[in-house]
Amino acid sequence: MQLQLLPTSHTFFTRFSLSSFIHRNPNMTSGSNSLMWFRKGLRIHDNPALEYAAKNSNHVYPVFVIDPHYMKPDPNSFSPGSNLAGLNRIRFLLESLVDLDSGLKKLGSRLLVLYGEPSDVVIRCLKEWDIKRLCFEYDTEPYYQALDTKVKNYALENGIEVFSPVTHTLFNPVEIIEKNGGKPPLSYQSFLKLAGEPHWSISSPPSTIPPIGDLGNLEVSEVPTVEQLGYQDFQEEYPDPPLFKGGESEALRRLKESTNNKEWVATFEKPKGDPSAFIKPATTMLSPYLKFGCLSTRYFYQCIKEVQQEVKNHTSPPVSLIGQLLWRDFFYTVGFGTPNFDRMRGNTICKQIPWNGDDELLAAWRDARTGFPWIDAIMVQLRKWGWIHHLARHSVACFLTRGDLFVHWEKGRDVFERLLIDSDWAINNGNWLWLSCSSFFYQYNRIYSPISFGKKYDPTGAYIRHFLPVLKDMPKEYIYEPWKAPLSVQTKAKCIIGKDYPKPVICHDDAIKECKRKLAAAYELNKKTNGVVSDEDMKKLRRKLVEDQGQGNDSRRLKQKLI
């Protein structure tokens, strides 16, 4: 019988120590059945939950639940995939599960795959298999918090021990927030002062895992293929070979390859790097493996530390590789401790800004039809590869929000959440808040030009020519601004602007001024109301901005007439 259950949402666990959340059953005897519930943390190495499940158990049931909330095909979405996840990420996840299954088989076990709403499925497993110990990695995302609360409550009511270690981050967000008086630190430096040095040791992988017991009436399966999940072949949609192969084995291989270049690891400095490098991207390329927990963040941290001990002249946070992991923890902590972190309204750390709701501009940006080749090439790479360089992310996020189109950051966030393989709830929301100047960073006069920024790294436009082949024959003088090319040049390049490639959706110079004007007014309102902006305040501001824009247009028309 295949379970077809519905999704839910949010959660909390009683704090046991700096590294784990646990409820013990004093009456539980050794030799009981344990369930290891995989969600992230798709690895054998440094997996305390798996190590704990394997201890003193007669049987261990390693489980992964295919969640329709994330995995059910959505034919109405703008790209292949489910409602929330693009096919690149789904494929990566399935590859990671296959690799995890292979690793478990080497230890005398295997991965049990079930289908349905995860909390309902897990509760049914607890009943059917007489589980006395439930182990899973703690997750700070609101969706998993809700699932975990439901499962944990059932476990507590039925005398089942729950072990849920905090191992997806370097630090326990609850601990950091407690140190800060119950509120998350809102600057990177204050986070570093509170966090200090991490205190944990890498967990040893089990040498063997107790066998799986009787499966009862529950139907389990092997890891499905994308076709078995209901997706059609997507090679035509994604003609480039996948940039990432999912799984712990590939994660450890890439980690070894990166850390072998000790000088590069020691001198890594963000935000330096070339966003136009596509033959060999200028980063570790490990973010998808950290997102799914195929690679332990703690183990990665330890490997970097070992390199730094060998190479004395190394960079430091916030720009070093260690600094990037600490940025990750910073956003996890702020996201965990801030209600409504993933939206503007009801979010106390977010500037209230009257973003426009222009879905046509959003679609042009999402579908690489803005008419700005640097922006469009990035969005094509995002859709095809499921990954773009961090400076490319900055460019397109700034363009969509405060730089040019003034579209709500939540809408851009949703596109990234769907298309990025490494999409991470806390980091994705944190970065969009930052890049839209809604929180953390407020210098809205500093923008990423959709023309000059890319040209600085790639003056000949090789990146644009690769991802926008329609422009491959455009002379380098016009590759970033093809609308300026004379018609004879466009004809020779076999690319007529407005026919073969879109005209710009806006005038960049005018758009910058308009965005700055709106942001200045919004910042003034937030200051005046101390951040408590009512719906009526927002309506008044929108009306004023429209009126001021109309007066500005009248003034420009009069000036032109006089000239």
N, C-alpha and C positions, 0 to 999 in steps of 0.2 A: 504494500500500500504506500503510495507516494503522498507525502504531506503537501498540501496546498493551503498555506495559512497566510494571514494578512499582516502587514507591517505595523509597528508602533513608534514610540519616541523615547525619554530622559532618565539620570541616576546619581547615586552616591554610596560610598562605602565607609565604614568606620575605620579610622586611621589606626594602623598597628605599629608602623615604624616609618623610617624615612624611605623605605623602599618597597613596602608592600601593604596591602589591605587584606585582613584575614579574619575569619570567624572559625574558631575551633570547636569541634564537638568532643567534649571530654570522654564521652562513652564510645567513641569510634575505636575499633580495634584494628591492629595491623592486618594486612591481608585483604582489606576491603577493595571494592571496585572504585576506580577513579576515572573521571572524564576530563580530558584536556580539550578545551574549546579554543580552537584557533580562529582569529579574526585578522588582526595584524600579527606581528611576531611570527611570520611564516618562515621559521628557521629551527635548526637543531642547536646551533652554537649559542652560548649565552642566553639560555631560555630557562630562567628559574622556575617558571610555571610548569614546564615540561619535566624538568628535573624533579620537582616536588611530587608531581603526579606519579612518576615512575618509582618513587620510594615506597617500600612497604605495601605494595598493592598486588593483589592476585591478578587483576585484569586492569588494563588501561585502554580507554576508548578515545583515540584521537579523532576529533570531529571538526568538520568545517561545514557551515550551512550556506547554501546558495540562496541569497536573499533577493527576492523579486523586487524589493524596493530599489536595489542598485542594478540588478542583472536582467530584468525582464525587458526584451526588445521593445522599443518604441518607434513604430514606423513613422510617427509624425515629427520626430526630432530632426533638427537641421543637418545632422550627420549620423552615420551608422552608430548604433549603440542603444543604450537604455535611456530612460528619461534623465538620469543623473550622470551616467558615465559613458564616455565614448568608447568605441570598440578597441582602440589602442590600449586603454587601461584594462578593459575586460580581458583582452588577450594576454596582457602581461600578468594579470592575476591568475588566470588559468595555468599559464606556464609556471608560475611560482608554486601553485598547488601540486602540479605534476612533479616538480623538483622536490617539494616537501614530502610527498608520498614516497618518492624514491629513497630519500634519506631515512624515512621511518622504516621502510622495508629492510634496509641494511641493519637496523637495530631490532628486527624481529617483529615489526608491527606494520601498519599501513594507515592511510588516511581514509576515514569514513565520511563520505559526502552525502548530505541530506539536503532537501529542498523545502523552503517555506519561510515563514516569519521566524527569525532566529530565536527569540525568547520562547515562543511556543514550542518550537522544535526541541530546544535544549531541555525544557521542562519535561517534555514527553520522554526524552532520552533518560533523564534522571529517574523517572518512574519505571520505565521499561527495563532498564539495566541495573536497577538497585544500586545506584551510585551513592557512595558515602563521602566522596571528596571531589569537589569541582574546582578546576584550576584554569585560569585564563589571565592574560595580560591586561592590566588596568588601562582603560581608555578614557581620555578626557573629552572626547567629542560629545556634544549633546545627544545625538542619536543613540550612540552606544551607552551613554550614561542611563538613558531611559530603559534600554533593553536590560542592562545589568541590574538595575533596581528591581525590575520584575522578577528576574531569575534569582537574584540574591534573596529577595523576600520569600520566595518559594523554598529556597534551600534552608533558610533559617527556621522556617515553620516546620520543616521536615527533618531537622537534625543533620543536615548535610554540611560538612566542612567546606568553607569557601576560601581559596587562596588566590589572591589577585595582585601580583607584584607590579610595582611601577617600574617598568623597564623599557618603555618606548621613548623615554626622555632621560637626560642625565640627572635631573633633579625632580623631586616630588613637588608639583605645583602647589599642593596643599601646604607643604612645609614652608615654601617661599612666601605664600600669602599670609600664613600665620606670623612669620617673622616680621612682616610689614604691617602688622596691626589689623589683619583681616581684609586688606585690599591688595590687589596686584600692583607691583611696581610698574610705573608707566614710562620709564626710560631704561635704556639698555644699561647705562652705568649704575643706576640704582639696583637693577636686577643683579648685576655682577657682584656688588657689595653684599647683597643679601645671600647670594648663592654660595660664594666662596669656592672651595674645592669640593668636587664630588667625593662621597664616601661610600664606595661599594667595591666589590670584587667581582670579576667576571665569573659567571656560573659555568661549571664544567658540564659538558654534554654527557648524557647517560651513555654507558657502554652497551646497555641493552634496555629494552622496554618490555615490561610484562605483556603477555599476549592479550589479544582482544577476546572478550568472553562471548557468550551467547547473544546474538543480535535480536532475539525475540521476534516481535511482529513488525519491527521497523525496517523499512526498505532503504538500504544504503546503496551507493553506487560508486564507481570510479570517477575520477575527475572528468567532467564533460568537455567536449570540444566546443568551439564557438558555434559550429553548425548544429550540434545537439541542443544548444541553448536557444536555437531558433534564428540565428543570424545566417545570412547568406554569405557566400564568398565575397571578400572585400578587397581582393587584390587590385581590381580595377580602380577602386576609390583611393587606395594607398599603393601606388605603383613602386615607390621606393622600398627597398628592403627594410624591415623594422630595425630601428636604431638600438632597441633594448630587447634583450631576452630575459624573461622573468626568472626568478629563483635564487635561492641561497648560493648555489654553486657558482652561478655567474656573478653574483654580488662579491663573493670572496675572491674570485678570479680578478675582477676589476679592481678590488681593493688592493690586492697584491701588486697588480700592474701599476697602480697609482703610487703606492708607497715605496716601490722599488726606486722611483725617481726621487730620492731623498731631498735633493736640492730644490726641486719644484715644490714638494710638500712644505718644506721649511720656509720658502720665500713666497708662497701663495699670498696674493693680496687682492682682496675684493674692495672696491668695485672694478679694479683693473681687469682686463680681459677683452677679447674681441667678440662682440655679439654677431659679427658677420662670418665667423669661422664655422664652416659647416662640414668640411672634409675631415678635420680633426677639431672638434669643439674644445674650447679653452677652459674646461672645468673637469672635475672628477667624474661627472656623469653618474654619480651614485645616488642622486636624490630619489629616484623611483624605488630603489632598494631600501632606503631608509623609510620612505613613506609606508611601504608594506611590511617593514620589519624583516625583510629577507637578509638585511645586514643590521646587526646590533649597533645602535648609536654609541653605546658604551664601548664596544669593541673597537669601533672606528676611532673614538676619542683616545683610547689606549694606544692604538697603533700610531696615531699622530704624535702623541706624547713621546713615544719611543724614538721616533725620528727626530724630534726636537732635542732630545737628550744627546743625540749623535751630532746634530748640526747646530752649533751654538748660536750662530747668527740667523735667527728666524723671526718672522713677523709675529705680531701679537694681536689679541682681540682689540677692536672689533673686525679687523680686516683679514686676519689669519684664518686657516681652516678650522682651528679650534674656535675662533670667533664666530664662524658660521654656525657651528653646532650650538653655541651659546645663544645666538640670535634665534635659532629654532626653539630652544627652551624658553626664551623670553616670550615669544609669541604664544607658545602653548600655555604659559602661566597666565598671561594677560587674557587670552581667550577663555581659559577655564574660569577665571575670577570675575569676568565682566558679563553681566546679563545682556542679552541681545547683541553680543559682539559681532554677529554676522548681519547686522542691519543698521540703518541710520536711526530710525525712529526708536526711541526707548533705550538707546545706547548712550550712556552718560559721558563716554570719552570721545564721542563722534560729533564733529561740527554738523549743525543742521544747515544744509545747503539746498537751494531750490533747483536741483538738477532737472533737466528736461526729460520728457518721456518719449523722445523721437525714436520709434521703433525702426523707421526706415534708415536713419543714420546708424543705429545699432547693427542692423542687418548688413549694411554696406561694410562696416568695420569687421564684423564677424566673418563675412563671406569674401573678404579680400577685394572689395570693390570701392575703396575710398578714392582711388585715383592718385594716391601717394604711394609710389612703388616700394619705398622702404617699409611702410606700414603693411602694405598688402603682402609683400614677400614674407614678412614675419608671420602673418596670420595663415598663409599657406603652409609654412613650415610647421606651425602649431597643429594644424589639422592633420597633416600627413605624418609627422613624426611623434606627435604627442609630447613634444618638448621644445623649448626655445631657451636661449641664453638669458641670464637674469637681466642683462641690460636691454635685451630685446623686449622682455616683459615690461620693463620700465617704460620703454618707448611707446608701446601700443596702449598701455594703461593710461599714461599721461595724455596721449592723443585722444583717447575716448572720453576722458573726464575733463580735467582742468585745463588741458592744453589747447584743445580745438573743438571737440564736438559737444562738450558739456553734458554728456549722457551719464546717468546715475552709475556710480561705481558698483552697485549691487548687480547690475545687468552684465557688466564686464566680468565681475567675479563669477557669475553663473556660467559664462562661456568658458572661462579658464577651468572652473571646477569640472566641467564636462570633458574638456579636450586634453588637459594635462595628465600624463601618466602619473606624475608625482604630485597631483593635486592633494593638498593637505588642508583640512578645515581651518586650523588655527593660522597657518602660515599664509594661505591664500587670502583669507579675510584680512589679516594683519597687513599684508602687502598692499591690498587695494585701499585700505584705509589710509595707509602711508602715501601711496602714489597719487591719490586723489586730493591730498592735503586735507583729509577729513579728520585725521588723528596722527599723533606721533611727529609729523613733519608739516610745517606750516608756511614754508617759503614758496608760496604759489607763483611768485614772479619767475622762479627758475623752472624752465620747461625743457623737455627733450624735443628739439626741432625734428619734424618728420622729413626734413631735407638735409640739413647740415650734419646732424648727429651720425647718421649712417655713413655719410660721405667721408667723415673723419677716419673711419676704420677701413672703408672699402671704396676708394675713389673711383675705381673702374666699374663698380657695380656687379662684381662676379656673383655675389650672393643673390642680388635681384634677378640676374639672368638665369640662375639655377632654378629658383622657385617661381619665377614669372617668365617662362620661355617666350611668351608673346613679345617681350621686350628684349630678347637676346641680341637682336641686331641694332638696337638703338645706340647711337654714339654716346660715349661716356659723358660728353658735355651735357647731355639731356637725360641721362638714365634716371636721375633723381627727380627731374622736372620735365617729363616728356611732353607736357602740354605746351611748353615753350619752343619745342622743335618746329621749324618751318614745315609746311605741308610736304614739300619735296623731300625733306629728311625723313618724315614719317612714312612717306610712300616707299622710299628706298629701304627703310627698316621693316617694311611690311606690317606696320602697326599704326593705324590711323586712330588718333585719340578721339574718344567719343563713339567709336565704332568697334575697334578691336580691343581697346583698353579704355576704361572709364575716364571721363574728365574728373578733376578734383571735386569732391562733394562740398567743399567749402573753400573760401579764400583764407589761407593760413594766417596772413598778416592781420586781417580783420578779426578772425576768430580768436586769436591770442588776446587782442584788446578787449573783446567782448567777454571772454572768460575771466580775465583779470577784473573787469568792472563788476561782474556778478559776484565773484569771490570776495572782493573788497566789501561789497554791501552785505553779503552773508556773514562775513567775519564781524562786521560792525554790529549786526543784529545779535549774533551770539554773545558778543561782549556786553552789549546793553542788557540782555536778558539773563546774563550769567549762565548761558548754555541751555536755559529752559525755554525753548522756542515752541510756542503753541501752534496748532494748525492755522489759527487765524493770523498769527504773526507771519507764517510762511505765505499765506494767501496774499497778505498786504505787500510783502516783499516781492512776490512774483508780479503783482500788478504794477508796482513801482518800477521794476526792471523793464517791463514791457513799455511803459510810458516813457521812461528815459531813453530807451532804444529808439522809439518813434521820434522823439525830439531830436536825437542825434542824427537820424536819417534825414529829417527835414533840414537840419542845419547843413549837412553835407550837400544835399541837393541845391540849397540856396547858394552855397559857396561855389558850386560848379556852374550854376546859372550866371553868377556875377562874373566869373572868369570868362 
